[in-house]
């Protein structure tokens, strides 16, 4: 069963749903042209099932589409971006 990811701009988060469980990737917009990924949480029942990765991919695709530079205050996102060099050019140098 695929993970359903939704962007909730009013709450500044991406949410995931699978098998009655959920996950979220919260962000802030600290300055014009910058998105800061601040927090990731995935229900224990979904951990290890690729939910965090699905949230990261969706959020980073959004940043690319919107031409936003990224900051990774969230340790999960910092690690994810470090492991995927294709996202390195998006990093905000002011971080």
C-alpha positions in Angstrom: 0.0 0.0 0.0 1.5 3.3 -1.0 2.1 6.2 1.4 -0.2 9.2 0.8 1.6 12.5 1.2 -0.3 15.8 1.5 1.0 19.3 1.7 -0.8 21.4 4.4 0.5 24.9 3.7 -1.8 26.5 6.3 0.0 24.3 8.9 3.4 24.5 7.2 3.8 20.7 7.1 3.7 17.7 4.8 1.7 14.8 6.2 1.8 11.1 5.5 -0.9 8.4 6.1 -0.5 4.7 5.8 -2.5 1.9 7.5 -4.2 4.3 9.9 -0.9 5.7 11.1 0.7 9.1 10.3 3.8 11.1 9.9 4.7 14.7 9.4 7.5 16.9 8.2 7.1 20.5 9.6 8.8 23.6 8.1 9.0 27.3 8.5 9.6 30.1 6.0 12.2 32.2 7.9 13.0 34.5 5.1 11.9 35.1 1.5 13.0 32.4 -0.8 14.0 30.0 2.1 12.3 26.9 3.6 13.6 25.5 6.8 12.7 21.8 7.5 12.3 21.9 11.3 10.9 18.6 12.5 10.0 15.1 11.3 7.9 12.6 13.1 6.7 9.2 12.0 4.4 6.9 14.1 6.4 4.0 15.6 4.3 1.5 13.6 5.5 3.1 10.3 9.2 3.5 11.1 11.4 1.6 8.7 8.8 1.6 6.0 10.1 4.5 3.9 7.6 7.1 5.3 10.3 9.6 6.3 12.0 9.2 3.0 8.6 9.8 1.2 8.0 12.9 3.2 11.6 14.2 2.5 11.2 13.6 -1.3 7.9 15.3 -1.5 9.1 18.3 0.6 12.3 18.6 -1.4 10.4 18.4 -4.7 8.2 21.2 -3.4 11.2 23.3 -2.6 12.6 22.7 -6.1 9.3 23.6 -7.8 9.0 26.8 -5.8 12.7 27.7 -6.3 13.3 27.8 -2.6 16.7 27.4 -0.9 16.6 24.9 1.9 17.7 24.8 5.5 17.7 21.6 7.6 17.2 22.3 11.3 15.7 18.8 11.5 18.4 16.2 12.0 16.6 13.7 9.9 16.4 16.1 6.9 20.1 17.1 7.5 21.1 13.5 7.2 18.8 12.8 4.3 20.1 15.7 2.2 23.7 14.8 3.1 23.1 11.3 1.7 21.5 12.6 -1.5 24.0 14.9 -3.3 21.4 15.9 -5.9 19.9 18.2 -3.2 23.1 19.8 -2.2 22.7 22.7 -4.7 19.4 23.7 -2.9 21.1 24.3 0.5 20.9 27.9 1.8 24.5 29.1 2.2 23.4 31.4 5.0 22.4 28.5 7.2 
